[in-house]
Amino acid sequence: MKFIGEFVQEIDQKRQSFQQLFGLDDKQSKIEETLKEELEHNWHKLPEPDNVFTEEYSIDSSSASRTLSNGIDFFIIRALMLGTCNYNKPKLRFEMVKGIRDYNVITGFERILRDLIEIEIVLDNIDDLPENSIVLIDGNLYGRFTHLLQELQLGGWYHLPLELLDVMQKLFTECVKRNIMLVGVSKFSKTRVLTTALLRPSYPNLTDPEYLDVELLYRWKHDQTGYTTPLMLGSYAIEKNIKQLEENPEKYRERYFNRVSPERRDWATQVISDIPYSPAIVMFHMIPKAQAQPLRIDIPACSLGLRKKITDVRPFEFIQPEKVQQVAQQITSDFGGRDVYNALLYIVDKEVRLGVKTVDTVYKSVLGKELGFPIEYDRSTRRFTN
């Protein structure tokens, strides 16, 4: 509590700048006026809530990492798939890696493994899903497909980003074949793609506006319900590389995945060559209840009956709001309040969550027993876990 007085003083001194950040001042730039007007033109009434899909499934994951006293890092990653009629499928992965020094590599490795296990658990159980089911994955589909186009800086794992891209391409194909609706649901997103698209007619050269999509929705739609005109995302995040991905995937592999092991190089080149011809992703934001946090929804274009690939959409384009109406109905029906942004995703998040006590008692004990010697954490890890 000793810092509360200083905190209040800092707020008082910077009140005006904070109000500007929150959009509470009376001044609005021309850009803001354009954004407000364009957002109004691209805002749509929510459809009536309805469970329009035969069965619903949700997927989430959790992970933990610890450093041992000998420098080894271990990772526990687990995923859970829940569905109607008490459907429940778990999946767990355990990895040990020798001495990762870069914290960014540790977090990147853990994040990719979580994304990977979420896709794999759907593919593992795809035969259980009836036609016209909906599968909800916690998080952004477009980002995990386009933000990992270079090798992971970790020996023996350089190929890992491509492994994720490969299974995502397989999942897109399987969902179309089986008439399964695949949806990514992000409870919070710091993207600027909607802002960029809204400004494109008036400011065609503005590629990185300072306004987040969620900021626009907070300023002007916070007390309303509705959803934004869906955007089909193609080359938006990979514009600088799309030409080389199309024309010379081998050269791209040599440049960005040059340390992939020789036996994996043909496979790596094939995965890279498929990227431009993978389905574009349709994205929109929705507010299912007034004053609720906006959700970002991602859907592969192929799940909506649209044939456009990433290379066909340079860099994005608006599509008819009706294309996402059924998904919007389902997501609205699933909304359970401020914290329960999606009923089934909320439950799976609670059940899959990996607590400190579980990691440092149950899993640590099992690991020591299986390896045949007691497990000792390094000093900084002990400080964190005690």
LUMVO-165133 format. One record per residue (C-alpha): residue number from 1; residue in three letters; x negated, y negated, z. Coordinates in steps of 0.05 Angstrom, whole numbers. Layout:
// residues N
+------+------+--------+--------+--------+
| resi | resn |      u |      v |      w |
+------+------+--------+--------+--------+
|  NUM |  ALA |      X |      Y |      Z |
...
+------+------+--------+--------+--------+
//
This chain:
// residues 386
+------+------+--------+--------+--------+
| resi | resn |      u |      v |      w |
+------+------+--------+--------+--------+
|    1 |  MET |      0 |      0 |      0 |
|    2 |  LYS |    -59 |    -47 |      9 |
|    3 |  PHE |    -59 |    -67 |    -65 |
|    4 |  ILE |     15 |    -85 |    -70 |
|    5 |  GLY |      4 |   -159 |    -55 |
|    6 |  GLU |    -50 |   -164 |   -108 |
|    7 |  PHE |     -5 |   -128 |   -157 |
|    8 |  VAL |     52 |   -178 |   -146 |
|    9 |  GLN |      4 |   -236 |   -156 |
|   10 |  GLU |    -20 |   -207 |   -222 |
|   11 |  ILE |     51 |   -199 |   -247 |
|   12 |  ASP |     68 |   -271 |   -228 |
|   13 |  GLN |      7 |   -297 |   -264 |
|   14 |  LYS |     22 |   -258 |   -327 |
|   15 |  ARG |     98 |   -260 |   -326 |
|   16 |  GLN |    104 |   -298 |   -392 |
|   17 |  SER |     59 |   -250 |   -430 |
|   18 |  PHE |     95 |   -190 |   -400 |
|   19 |  GLN |    162 |   -219 |   -421 |
|   20 |  GLN |    135 |   -227 |   -492 |
|   21 |  LEU |    113 |   -154 |   -491 |
|   22 |  PHE |    183 |   -133 |   -471 |
|   23 |  GLY |    215 |   -178 |   -524 |
|   24 |  LEU |    248 |   -221 |   -471 |
|   25 |  ASP |    224 |   -289 |   -495 |
|   26 |  ASP |    267 |   -332 |   -541 |
|   27 |  LYS |    216 |   -337 |   -597 |
|   28 |  GLN |    219 |   -288 |   -654 |
|   29 |  SER |    171 |   -285 |   -712 |
|   30 |  LYS |    195 |   -276 |   -783 |
|   31 |  ILE |    172 |   -204 |   -780 |
|   32 |  GLU |    215 |   -192 |   -719 |
|   33 |  GLU |    275 |   -223 |   -753 |
|   34 |  THR |    264 |   -178 |   -813 |
|   35 |  LEU |    258 |   -117 |   -769 |
|   36 |  LYS |    321 |   -133 |   -731 |
|   37 |  GLU |    361 |   -144 |   -796 |
|   38 |  GLU |    333 |    -81 |   -830 |
|   39 |  LEU |    345 |    -38 |   -768 |
|   40 |  GLU |    418 |    -61 |   -768 |
|   41 |  HIS |    425 |    -40 |   -841 |
|   42 |  ASN |    394 |     28 |   -824 |
|   43 |  TRP |    433 |     44 |   -762 |
|   44 |  HIS |    490 |     95 |   -763 |
|   45 |  LYS |    545 |    117 |   -717 |
|   46 |  LEU |    535 |    184 |   -683 |
|   47 |  PRO |    579 |    240 |   -708 |
|   48 |  GLU |    625 |    275 |   -659 |
|   49 |  PRO |    586 |    326 |   -616 |
|   50 |  ASP |    594 |    397 |   -641 |
|   51 |  ASN |    556 |    463 |   -636 |
|   52 |  VAL |    556 |    476 |   -710 |
|   53 |  PHE |    503 |    530 |   -711 |
|   54 |  THR |    516 |    603 |   -695 |
|   55 |  GLU |    462 |    610 |   -641 |
|   56 |  GLU |    412 |    562 |   -612 |
|   57 |  TYR |    340 |    576 |   -590 |
|   58 |  SER |    288 |    531 |   -556 |
|   59 |  ILE |    213 |    536 |   -551 |
|   60 |  ASP |    163 |    501 |   -505 |
|   61 |  SER |     94 |    516 |   -478 |
|   62 |  SER |     49 |    499 |   -420 |
|   63 |  SER |    -26 |    505 |   -408 |
|   64 |  ALA |    -82 |    496 |   -358 |
|   65 |  SER |   -157 |    495 |   -361 |
|   66 |  ARG |   -210 |    504 |   -308 |
|   67 |  THR |   -286 |    501 |   -307 |
|   68 |  LEU |   -324 |    555 |   -270 |
|   69 |  SER |   -387 |    545 |   -230 |
|   70 |  ASN |   -428 |    578 |   -286 |
|   71 |  GLY |   -403 |    526 |   -337 |
|   72 |  ILE |   -352 |    571 |   -371 |
|   73 |  ASP |   -284 |    539 |   -387 |
|   74 |  PHE |   -222 |    582 |   -386 |
|   75 |  PHE |   -154 |    566 |   -415 |
|   76 |  ILE |    -86 |    595 |   -400 |
|   77 |  ILE |    -32 |    580 |   -451 |
|   78 |  ARG |     38 |    607 |   -447 |
|   79 |  ALA |    101 |    596 |   -488 |
|   80 |  LEU |    173 |    614 |   -476 |
|   81 |  MET |    231 |    623 |   -525 |
|   82 |  LEU |    301 |    619 |   -496 |
|   83 |  GLY |    367 |    626 |   -532 |
|   84 |  THR |    441 |    639 |   -526 |
|   85 |  CYS |    464 |    704 |   -494 |
|   86 |  ASN |    406 |    702 |   -444 |
|   87 |  TYR |    353 |    711 |   -498 |
|   88 |  ASN |    285 |    706 |   -465 |
|   89 |  LYS |    217 |    720 |   -498 |
|   90 |  PRO |    150 |    701 |   -466 |
|   91 |  LYS |     81 |    697 |   -497 |
|   92 |  LEU |     14 |    685 |   -463 |
|   93 |  ARG |    -56 |    672 |   -489 |
|   94 |  PHE |   -121 |    670 |   -449 |
|   95 |  GLU |   -187 |    644 |   -475 |
|   96 |  MET |   -256 |    633 |   -445 |
|   97 |  VAL |   -306 |    587 |   -479 |
|   98 |  LYS |   -378 |    573 |   -461 |
|   99 |  GLY |   -393 |    503 |   -434 |
|  100 |  ILE |   -352 |    450 |   -471 |
|  101 |  ARG |   -386 |    384 |   -456 |
|  102 |  ASP |   -338 |    337 |   -492 |
|  103 |  TYR |   -273 |    324 |   -455 |
|  104 |  ASN |   -238 |    306 |   -521 |
|  105 |  VAL |   -256 |    374 |   -549 |
|  106 |  ILE |   -228 |    408 |   -488 |
|  107 |  THR |   -161 |    372 |   -494 |
|  108 |  GLY |   -159 |    381 |   -569 |
|  109 |  PHE |   -173 |    456 |   -563 |
|  110 |  GLU |   -118 |    464 |   -510 |
|  111 |  ARG |    -69 |    422 |   -550 |
|  112 |  ILE |    -78 |    462 |   -614 |
|  113 |  LEU |    -71 |    527 |   -577 |
|  114 |  ARG |     -5 |    503 |   -548 |
|  115 |  ASP |     21 |    481 |   -616 |
|  116 |  LEU |     -2 |    547 |   -645 |
|  117 |  ILE |     31 |    592 |   -593 |
|  118 |  GLU |     97 |    554 |   -601 |
|  119 |  ILE |     99 |    570 |   -676 |
|  120 |  GLU |     74 |    641 |   -666 |
|  121 |  ILE |    128 |    658 |   -616 |
|  122 |  VAL |    182 |    640 |   -667 |
|  123 |  LEU |    148 |    682 |   -721 |
|  124 |  ASP |    139 |    740 |   -673 |
|  125 |  ASN |    214 |    741 |   -659 |
|  126 |  ILE |    242 |    716 |   -726 |
|  127 |  ASP |    278 |    783 |   -739 |
|  128 |  ASP |    321 |    770 |   -678 |
|  129 |  LEU |    350 |    705 |   -704 |
|  130 |  PRO |    416 |    710 |   -742 |
|  131 |  GLU |    431 |    668 |   -803 |
|  132 |  ASN |    454 |    597 |   -789 |
|  133 |  SER |    416 |    593 |   -723 |
|  134 |  ILE |    381 |    530 |   -700 |
|  135 |  VAL |    311 |    532 |   -669 |
|  136 |  LEU |    288 |    473 |   -628 |
|  137 |  ILE |    214 |    462 |   -616 |
|  138 |  ASP |    192 |    411 |   -565 |
|  139 |  GLY |    152 |    357 |   -602 |
|  140 |  ASN |    136 |    327 |   -669 |
|  141 |  LEU |    130 |    374 |   -730 |
|  142 |  TYR |    100 |    324 |   -779 |
|  143 |  GLY |     44 |    302 |   -733 |
|  144 |  ARG |     20 |    372 |   -717 |
|  145 |  PHE |     19 |    387 |   -792 |
|  146 |  THR |    -19 |    325 |   -816 |
|  147 |  HIS |    -64 |    301 |   -759 |
|  148 |  LEU |   -110 |    362 |   -757 |
|  149 |  LEU |   -143 |    361 |   -825 |
|  150 |  GLN |   -214 |    370 |   -802 |
|  151 |  GLU |   -251 |    424 |   -763 |
|  152 |  LEU |   -250 |    428 |   -688 |
|  153 |  GLN |   -319 |    411 |   -661 |
|  154 |  LEU |   -326 |    476 |   -622 |
|  155 |  GLY |   -370 |    535 |   -641 |
|  156 |  GLY |   -330 |    596 |   -664 |
|  157 |  TRP |   -266 |    554 |   -668 |
|  158 |  TYR |   -280 |    508 |   -726 |
|  159 |  HIS |   -222 |    541 |   -764 |
|  160 |  LEU |   -169 |    532 |   -710 |
|  161 |  PRO |   -133 |    471 |   -741 |
|  162 |  LEU |   -124 |    511 |   -805 |
|  163 |  GLU |    -96 |    570 |   -767 |
|  164 |  LEU |    -42 |    523 |   -741 |
|  165 |  LEU |    -27 |    497 |   -811 |
|  166 |  ASP |    -24 |    568 |   -838 |
|  167 |  VAL |     28 |    593 |   -788 |
|  168 |  MET |     69 |    529 |   -797 |
|  169 |  GLN |     72 |    541 |   -872 |
|  170 |  LYS |     94 |    613 |   -859 |
|  171 |  LEU |    148 |    590 |   -810 |
|  172 |  PHE |    176 |    540 |   -860 |
|  173 |  THR |    181 |    595 |   -912 |
|  174 |  GLU |    214 |    645 |   -864 |
|  175 |  CYS |    265 |    594 |   -840 |
|  176 |  VAL |    288 |    578 |   -911 |
|  177 |  LYS |    291 |    652 |   -929 |
|  178 |  ARG |    334 |    668 |   -868 |
|  179 |  ASN |    376 |    603 |   -869 |
|  180 |  ILE |    350 |    581 |   -801 |
|  181 |  MET |    350 |    507 |   -782 |
|  182 |  LEU |    282 |    487 |   -754 |
|  183 |  VAL |    280 |    423 |   -713 |
|  184 |  GLY |    227 |    387 |   -674 |
|  185 |  VAL |    253 |    344 |   -616 |
|  186 |  SER |    207 |    292 |   -585 |
|  187 |  LYS |    232 |    260 |   -521 |
|  188 |  PHE |    184 |    202 |   -533 |
|  189 |  SER |    143 |    180 |   -593 |
|  190 |  LYS |     94 |    123 |   -606 |
|  191 |  THR |     99 |    126 |   -681 |
|  192 |  ARG |    104 |     65 |   -727 |
|  193 |  VAL |    131 |     99 |   -789 |
|  194 |  LEU |    202 |     72 |   -784 |
|  195 |  THR |    175 |      2 |   -772 |
|  196 |  THR |    130 |      8 |   -832 |
|  197 |  ALA |    187 |     32 |   -876 |
|  198 |  LEU |    234 |    -24 |   -853 |
|  199 |  LEU |    181 |    -76 |   -869 |
|  200 |  ARG |    159 |    -46 |   -935 |
|  201 |  PRO |    207 |    -86 |   -980 |
|  202 |  SER |    187 |   -153 |   -950 |
|  203 |  TYR |    115 |   -137 |   -930 |
|  204 |  PRO |     90 |    -84 |   -979 |
|  205 |  ASN |     17 |    -91 |   -958 |
|  206 |  LEU |     29 |    -84 |   -883 |
|  207 |  THR |      6 |    -13 |   -869 |
|  208 |  ASP |     -1 |    -15 |   -793 |
|  209 |  PRO |     49 |    -61 |   -760 |
|  210 |  GLU |     39 |    -75 |   -686 |
|  211 |  TYR |    111 |    -55 |   -668 |
|  212 |  LEU |    126 |     16 |   -646 |
|  213 |  ASP |    190 |     48 |   -671 |
|  214 |  VAL |    212 |     58 |   -599 |
|  215 |  GLU |    201 |    -16 |   -585 |
|  216 |  LEU |    251 |    -36 |   -639 |
|  217 |  LEU |    303 |     12 |   -611 |
|  218 |  TYR |    291 |    -12 |   -540 |
|  219 |  ARG |    299 |    -85 |   -560 |
|  220 |  TRP |    360 |    -81 |   -604 |
|  221 |  LYS |    395 |    -14 |   -595 |
|  222 |  HIS |    383 |      3 |   -522 |
|  223 |  ASP |    456 |     -7 |   -503 |
|  224 |  GLN |    484 |     30 |   -564 |
|  225 |  THR |    488 |    101 |   -590 |
|  226 |  GLY |    471 |    121 |   -661 |
|  227 |  TYR |    415 |    143 |   -706 |
|  228 |  THR |    368 |    113 |   -758 |
|  229 |  THR |    371 |    128 |   -832 |
|  230 |  PRO |    328 |    191 |   -841 |
|  231 |  LEU |    259 |    181 |   -871 |
|  232 |  MET |    228 |    236 |   -913 |
|  233 |  LEU |    153 |    236 |   -896 |
|  234 |  GLY |    105 |    260 |   -949 |
|  235 |  SER |     35 |    232 |   -957 |
|  236 |  TYR |     46 |    179 |   -904 |
|  237 |  ALA |     -7 |    205 |   -855 |
|  238 |  ILE |    -55 |    233 |   -907 |
|  239 |  GLU |    -54 |    181 |   -964 |
|  240 |  LYS |   -130 |    175 |   -965 |
|  241 |  ASN |   -139 |    250 |   -975 |
|  242 |  ILE |    -78 |    272 |  -1016 |
|  243 |  LYS |   -113 |    266 |  -1083 |
|  244 |  GLN |   -172 |    309 |  -1063 |
|  245 |  LEU |   -126 |    359 |  -1029 |
|  246 |  GLU |    -89 |    367 |  -1095 |
|  247 |  GLU |   -147 |    365 |  -1144 |
|  248 |  ASN |   -206 |    396 |  -1107 |
|  249 |  PRO |   -188 |    434 |  -1043 |
|  250 |  GLU |   -255 |    471 |  -1046 |
|  251 |  LYS |   -292 |    404 |  -1041 |
|  252 |  TYR |   -246 |    383 |   -984 |
|  253 |  ARG |   -263 |    447 |   -946 |
|  254 |  GLU |   -337 |    436 |   -957 |
|  255 |  ARG |   -332 |    365 |   -930 |
|  256 |  TYR |   -285 |    374 |   -871 |
|  257 |  PHE |   -290 |    448 |   -854 |
|  258 |  ASN |   -362 |    462 |   -874 |
|  259 |  ARG |   -377 |    504 |   -811 |
|  260 |  VAL |   -320 |    553 |   -821 |
|  261 |  SER |   -351 |    623 |   -822 |
|  262 |  PRO |   -365 |    652 |   -892 |
|  263 |  GLU |   -313 |    707 |   -886 |
|  264 |  ARG |   -259 |    655 |   -873 |
|  265 |  ARG |   -277 |    605 |   -928 |
|  266 |  ASP |   -231 |    633 |   -983 |
|  267 |  TRP |   -173 |    634 |   -933 |
|  268 |  ALA |   -190 |    563 |   -910 |
|  269 |  THR |   -190 |    538 |   -982 |
|  270 |  GLN |   -123 |    570 |   -995 |
|  271 |  VAL |    -91 |    539 |   -933 |
|  272 |  ILE |   -119 |    471 |   -953 |
|  273 |  SER |    -95 |    478 |  -1025 |
|  274 |  ASP |    -24 |    492 |   -999 |
|  275 |  ILE |    -19 |    429 |   -957 |
|  276 |  PRO |      5 |    381 |  -1012 |
|  277 |  TYR |     58 |    431 |  -1034 |
|  278 |  SER |     85 |    444 |   -964 |
|  279 |  PRO |    155 |    416 |   -949 |
|  280 |  ALA |    161 |    342 |   -934 |
|  281 |  ILE |    187 |    328 |   -864 |
|  282 |  VAL |    251 |    289 |   -851 |
|  283 |  MET |    247 |    245 |   -790 |
|  284 |  PHE |    298 |    201 |   -754 |
|  285 |  HIS |    308 |    170 |   -685 |
|  286 |  MET |    373 |    177 |   -646 |
|  287 |  ILE |    402 |    150 |   -582 |
|  288 |  PRO |    454 |    201 |   -558 |
|  289 |  LYS |    478 |    158 |   -501 |
|  290 |  ALA |    473 |     83 |   -486 |
|  291 |  GLN |    409 |     65 |   -448 |
|  292 |  ALA |    380 |    135 |   -459 |
|  293 |  GLN |    309 |    143 |   -484 |
|  294 |  PRO |    310 |    149 |   -560 |
|  295 |  LEU |    294 |    219 |   -588 |
|  296 |  ARG |    252 |    231 |   -650 |
|  297 |  ILE |    278 |    288 |   -693 |
|  298 |  ASP |    235 |    324 |   -745 |
|  299 |  ILE |    264 |    373 |   -796 |
|  300 |  PRO |    228 |    407 |   -855 |
|  301 |  ALA |    261 |    381 |   -919 |
|  302 |  CYS |    272 |    453 |   -942 |
|  303 |  SER |    316 |    467 |   -881 |
|  304 |  LEU |    362 |    412 |   -907 |
|  305 |  GLY |    365 |    441 |   -977 |
|  306 |  LEU |    316 |    389 |  -1004 |
|  307 |  ARG |    260 |    415 |  -1048 |
|  308 |  LYS |    212 |    357 |  -1043 |
|  309 |  LYS |    140 |    372 |  -1022 |
|  310 |  ILE |     90 |    328 |   -987 |
|  311 |  THR |     59 |    309 |  -1053 |
|  312 |  ASP |    126 |    289 |  -1082 |
|  313 |  VAL |    138 |    234 |  -1029 |
|  314 |  ARG |     87 |    177 |  -1032 |
|  315 |  PRO |     86 |    159 |   -975 |
|  316 |  PHE |    159 |    163 |   -950 |
|  317 |  GLU |    230 |    150 |   -973 |
|  318 |  PHE |    298 |    140 |   -941 |
|  319 |  ILE |    350 |    194 |   -953 |
|  320 |  GLN |    426 |    198 |   -942 |
|  321 |  PRO |    446 |    198 |   -868 |
|  322 |  GLU |    495 |    254 |   -882 |
|  323 |  LYS |    438 |    302 |   -894 |
|  324 |  VAL |    423 |    305 |   -819 |
|  325 |  GLN |    494 |    301 |   -794 |
|  326 |  GLN |    499 |    373 |   -770 |
|  327 |  VAL |    433 |    369 |   -732 |
|  328 |  ALA |    455 |    302 |   -701 |
|  329 |  GLN |    520 |    335 |   -679 |
|  330 |  GLN |    482 |    392 |   -646 |
|  331 |  ILE |    432 |    347 |   -611 |
|  332 |  THR |    487 |    301 |   -586 |
|  333 |  SER |    526 |    361 |   -560 |
|  334 |  ASP |    464 |    386 |   -523 |
|  335 |  PHE |    450 |    319 |   -489 |
|  336 |  GLY |    457 |    325 |   -414 |
|  337 |  GLY |    435 |    257 |   -387 |
|  338 |  ARG |    373 |    214 |   -379 |
|  339 |  ASP |    328 |    271 |   -356 |
|  340 |  VAL |    365 |    328 |   -390 |
|  341 |  TYR |    352 |    301 |   -460 |
|  342 |  ASN |    368 |    370 |   -489 |
|  343 |  ALA |    400 |    424 |   -446 |
|  344 |  LEU |    363 |    484 |   -473 |
|  345 |  LEU |    296 |    448 |   -481 |
|  346 |  TYR |    302 |    422 |   -410 |
|  347 |  ILE |    311 |    493 |   -384 |
|  348 |  VAL |    254 |    523 |   -423 |
|  349 |  ASP |    208 |    465 |   -401 |
|  350 |  LYS |    224 |    481 |   -328 |
|  351 |  GLU |    213 |    555 |   -336 |
|  352 |  VAL |    149 |    554 |   -376 |
|  353 |  ARG |    114 |    500 |   -336 |
|  354 |  LEU |     48 |    524 |   -308 |
|  355 |  GLY |     39 |    498 |   -237 |
|  356 |  VAL |    -27 |    487 |   -201 |
|  357 |  LYS |    -10 |    539 |   -148 |
|  358 |  THR |      5 |    592 |   -201 |
|  359 |  VAL |    -61 |    579 |   -237 |
|  360 |  ASP |   -105 |    577 |   -176 |
|  361 |  THR |    -74 |    635 |   -138 |
|  362 |  VAL |    -41 |    684 |   -184 |
|  363 |  TYR |    -81 |    677 |   -249 |
|  364 |  LYS |   -147 |    663 |   -214 |
|  365 |  SER |   -138 |    725 |   -171 |
|  366 |  VAL |   -120 |    769 |   -231 |
|  367 |  LEU |   -180 |    742 |   -271 |
|  368 |  GLY |   -228 |    758 |   -214 |
|  369 |  LYS |   -199 |    827 |   -205 |
|  370 |  GLU |   -203 |    845 |   -279 |
|  371 |  LEU |   -274 |    818 |   -287 |
|  372 |  GLY |   -298 |    851 |   -223 |
|  373 |  PHE |   -326 |    791 |   -186 |
|  374 |  PRO |   -297 |    731 |   -149 |
|  375 |  ILE |   -282 |    669 |   -190 |
|  376 |  GLU |   -313 |    604 |   -166 |
|  377 |  TYR |   -295 |    536 |   -196 |
|  378 |  ASP |   -345 |    480 |   -206 |
|  379 |  ARG |   -347 |    424 |   -155 |
|  380 |  SER |   -305 |    373 |   -193 |
|  381 |  THR |   -252 |    426 |   -208 |
|  382 |  ARG |   -249 |    446 |   -134 |
|  383 |  ARG |   -236 |    373 |   -116 |
|  384 |  PHE |   -179 |    371 |   -166 |
|  385 |  THR |   -146 |    436 |   -144 |
|  386 |  ASN |   -155 |    431 |    -68 |
+------+------+--------+--------+--------+
//
